[in-house]
Amino acid sequence: MGRRDDLIARYAEDLRDKCGIEPDMDLLRKVTIACGPAIYDADAATIAAGQPHELETVRRNFLIKKLGLTDTPALSEALDAAIETYGQSERNKYRVVVYYMLTRHFGKESVYT
Protein backbone atom coordinates (compact mmCIF):
# COMPACT_ATOMS: atom_id res chain seq x y z
CA MET A 1 0.00 0.00 0.00
CA GLY A 2 1.13 3.50 -0.78
CA ARG A 3 1.01 6.57 1.37
CA ARG A 4 -2.32 7.69 -0.12
CA ASP A 5 -3.85 4.28 0.62
CA ASP A 6 -2.66 4.57 4.22
CA LEU A 7 -4.35 7.95 4.52
CA ILE A 8 -7.58 6.64 2.98
CA ALA A 9 -7.57 3.84 5.56
CA ARG A 10 -7.09 6.44 8.31
CA TYR A 11 -9.98 8.55 6.96
CA ALA A 12 -12.23 5.47 6.78
CA GLU A 13 -11.32 4.64 10.38
CA ASP A 14 -12.23 8.17 11.50
CA LEU A 15 -15.55 7.97 9.67
CA ARG A 16 -16.36 4.65 11.36
CA ASP A 17 -14.99 5.27 14.85
CA LYS A 18 -15.42 9.00 15.40
CA CYS A 19 -18.40 9.79 13.17
CA GLY A 20 -20.36 6.54 13.25
CA ILE A 21 -20.51 6.43 9.43
CA GLU A 22 -19.74 3.40 7.28
CA PRO A 23 -17.88 4.96 4.34
CA ASP A 24 -18.42 4.30 0.67
CA MET A 25 -14.78 3.51 -0.06
CA ASP A 26 -15.03 4.40 -3.75
CA LEU A 27 -16.37 7.87 -2.94
CA LEU A 28 -13.84 8.31 -0.12
CA ARG A 29 -11.01 7.48 -2.53
CA LYS A 30 -12.34 10.01 -5.07
CA VAL A 31 -12.70 12.76 -2.46
CA THR A 32 -9.15 12.03 -1.26
CA ILE A 33 -7.71 12.18 -4.78
CA ALA A 34 -9.58 15.44 -5.48
CA CYS A 35 -7.88 17.06 -2.47
CA GLY A 36 -4.56 16.54 -4.25
CA PRO A 37 -1.25 17.08 -2.49
CA ALA A 38 -2.94 18.90 0.42
CA ILE A 39 -3.50 15.51 2.09
CA TYR A 40 0.26 15.16 2.61
CA ASP A 41 0.70 18.52 4.34
CA ALA A 42 -0.10 18.35 8.06
CA ASP A 43 -1.61 21.83 8.15
CA ALA A 44 -3.59 21.62 4.90
CA ALA A 45 -4.83 18.08 5.61
CA THR A 46 -6.83 19.23 8.63
CA ILE A 47 -9.51 21.81 9.25
CA ALA A 48 -9.10 24.25 12.12
CA ALA A 49 -12.78 24.21 13.08
CA GLY A 50 -12.27 26.86 15.75
CA GLN A 51 -11.15 29.44 13.24
CA PRO A 52 -14.04 31.18 11.44
CA HIS A 53 -11.90 32.07 8.41
CA GLU A 54 -11.07 28.38 7.92
CA LEU A 55 -14.76 27.44 7.92
CA GLU A 56 -15.48 30.31 5.53
CA THR A 57 -12.81 28.95 3.18
CA VAL A 58 -14.40 25.49 3.25
CA ARG A 59 -17.82 27.00 2.60
CA ARG A 60 -16.62 29.16 -0.27
CA ASN A 61 -14.04 26.92 -1.96
CA PHE A 62 -15.57 23.50 -1.38
CA LEU A 63 -19.30 23.85 -0.96
CA ILE A 64 -19.88 26.67 -3.44
CA LYS A 65 -17.07 26.22 -5.98
CA LYS A 66 -16.48 22.46 -5.93
CA LEU A 67 -19.97 21.15 -5.17
CA GLY A 68 -21.72 23.98 -7.01
CA LEU A 69 -24.11 24.82 -4.19
CA THR A 70 -25.91 28.13 -3.78
CA ASP A 71 -24.71 30.34 -0.94
CA THR A 72 -27.40 29.96 1.73
CA PRO A 73 -27.40 29.58 5.53
CA ALA A 74 -27.87 25.82 4.95
CA LEU A 75 -24.21 25.58 3.95
CA SER A 76 -22.93 26.87 7.28
CA GLU A 77 -25.48 24.73 9.13
CA ALA A 78 -24.31 21.60 7.31
CA LEU A 79 -20.67 22.45 7.96
CA ASP A 80 -21.39 23.00 11.66
CA ALA A 81 -23.25 19.67 11.76
CA ALA A 82 -20.30 17.86 10.12
CA ILE A 83 -17.89 19.38 12.66
CA GLU A 84 -20.25 18.38 15.48
CA THR A 85 -20.50 14.82 14.12
CA TYR A 86 -16.71 14.62 13.96
CA GLY A 87 -16.55 15.87 17.54
CA GLN A 88 -15.76 19.38 18.73
CA SER A 89 -13.03 18.05 21.00
CA GLU A 90 -11.39 16.03 18.21
CA ARG A 91 -8.12 17.82 17.58
CA ASN A 92 -7.42 16.53 14.06
CA LYS A 93 -10.41 16.96 11.81
CA TYR A 94 -9.23 15.65 8.48
CA ARG A 95 -10.32 17.77 5.54
CA VAL A 96 -11.17 14.66 3.48
CA VAL A 97 -13.48 13.32 6.20
CA VAL A 98 -15.35 16.61 6.49
CA TYR A 99 -15.57 16.94 2.69
CA TYR A 100 -16.86 13.36 2.46
CA MET A 101 -19.60 14.04 5.03
CA LEU A 102 -20.62 17.26 3.27
CA THR A 103 -20.67 15.57 -0.14
CA ARG A 104 -22.98 12.86 1.21
CA HIS A 105 -25.12 15.37 3.12
CA PHE A 106 -25.87 17.38 -0.01
CA GLY A 107 -26.14 14.33 -2.29
CA LYS A 108 -23.37 15.62 -4.54
CA GLU A 109 -21.58 12.30 -5.15
CA SER A 110 -21.99 12.92 -8.89
CA VAL A 111 -19.33 15.65 -8.66
CA TYR A 112 -16.79 12.83 -8.28
CA THR A 113 -17.87 10.62 -11.21
C-alpha positions as CSV (number, residue, x, y, z in Angstrom):
1,M,0.0,0.0,0.0
2,G,1.1,3.5,-0.8
3,R,1.0,6.6,1.4
4,R,-2.3,7.7,-0.1
5,D,-3.9,4.3,0.6
6,D,-2.7,4.6,4.2
7,L,-4.4,8.0,4.5
8,I,-7.6,6.6,3.0
9,A,-7.6,3.8,5.6
10,R,-7.1,6.4,8.3
11,Y,-10.0,8.5,7.0
12,A,-12.2,5.5,6.8
13,E,-11.3,4.6,10.4
14,D,-12.2,8.2,11.5
15,L,-15.6,8.0,9.7
16,R,-16.4,4.7,11.4
17,D,-15.0,5.3,14.9
18,K,-15.4,9.0,15.4
19,C,-18.4,9.8,13.2
20,G,-20.4,6.5,13.2
21,I,-20.5,6.4,9.4
22,E,-19.7,3.4,7.3
23,P,-17.9,5.0,4.3
24,D,-18.4,4.3,0.7
25,M,-14.8,3.5,-0.1
26,D,-15.0,4.4,-3.7
27,L,-16.4,7.9,-2.9
28,L,-13.8,8.3,-0.1
29,R,-11.0,7.5,-2.5
30,K,-12.3,10.0,-5.1
31,V,-12.7,12.8,-2.5
32,T,-9.1,12.0,-1.3
33,I,-7.7,12.2,-4.8
34,A,-9.6,15.4,-5.5
35,C,-7.9,17.1,-2.5
36,G,-4.6,16.5,-4.2
37,P,-1.3,17.1,-2.5
38,A,-2.9,18.9,0.4
39,I,-3.5,15.5,2.1
40,Y,0.3,15.2,2.6
41,D,0.7,18.5,4.3
42,A,-0.1,18.3,8.1
43,D,-1.6,21.8,8.2
44,A,-3.6,21.6,4.9
45,A,-4.8,18.1,5.6
46,T,-6.8,19.2,8.6
47,I,-9.5,21.8,9.3
48,A,-9.1,24.3,12.1
49,A,-12.8,24.2,13.1
50,G,-12.3,26.9,15.8
51,Q,-11.1,29.4,13.2
52,P,-14.0,31.2,11.4
53,H,-11.9,32.1,8.4
54,E,-11.1,28.4,7.9
55,L,-14.8,27.4,7.9
56,E,-15.5,30.3,5.5
57,T,-12.8,29.0,3.2
58,V,-14.4,25.5,3.2
59,R,-17.8,27.0,2.6
60,R,-16.6,29.2,-0.3
61,N,-14.0,26.9,-2.0
62,F,-15.6,23.5,-1.4
63,L,-19.3,23.8,-1.0
64,I,-19.9,26.7,-3.4
65,K,-17.1,26.2,-6.0
66,K,-16.5,22.5,-5.9
67,L,-20.0,21.1,-5.2
68,G,-21.7,24.0,-7.0
69,L,-24.1,24.8,-4.2
70,T,-25.9,28.1,-3.8
71,D,-24.7,30.3,-0.9
72,T,-27.4,30.0,1.7
73,P,-27.4,29.6,5.5
74,A,-27.9,25.8,5.0
75,L,-24.2,25.6,3.9
76,S,-22.9,26.9,7.3
77,E,-25.5,24.7,9.1
78,A,-24.3,21.6,7.3
79,L,-20.7,22.4,8.0
80,D,-21.4,23.0,11.7
81,A,-23.2,19.7,11.8
82,A,-20.3,17.9,10.1
83,I,-17.9,19.4,12.7
84,E,-20.3,18.4,15.5
85,T,-20.5,14.8,14.1
86,Y,-16.7,14.6,14.0
87,G,-16.5,15.9,17.5
88,Q,-15.8,19.4,18.7
89,S,-13.0,18.0,21.0
90,E,-11.4,16.0,18.2
91,R,-8.1,17.8,17.6
92,N,-7.4,16.5,14.1
93,K,-10.4,17.0,11.8
94,Y,-9.2,15.7,8.5
95,R,-10.3,17.8,5.5
96,V,-11.2,14.7,3.5
97,V,-13.5,13.3,6.2
98,V,-15.4,16.6,6.5
99,Y,-15.6,16.9,2.7
100,Y,-16.9,13.4,2.5
101,M,-19.6,14.0,5.0
102,L,-20.6,17.3,3.3
103,T,-20.7,15.6,-0.1
104,R,-23.0,12.9,1.2
105,H,-25.1,15.4,3.1
106,F,-25.9,17.4,0.0
107,G,-26.1,14.3,-2.3
108,K,-23.4,15.6,-4.5
109,E,-21.6,12.3,-5.1
110,S,-22.0,12.9,-8.9
111,V,-19.3,15.6,-8.7
112,Y,-16.8,12.8,-8.3
113,T,-17.9,10.6,-11.2
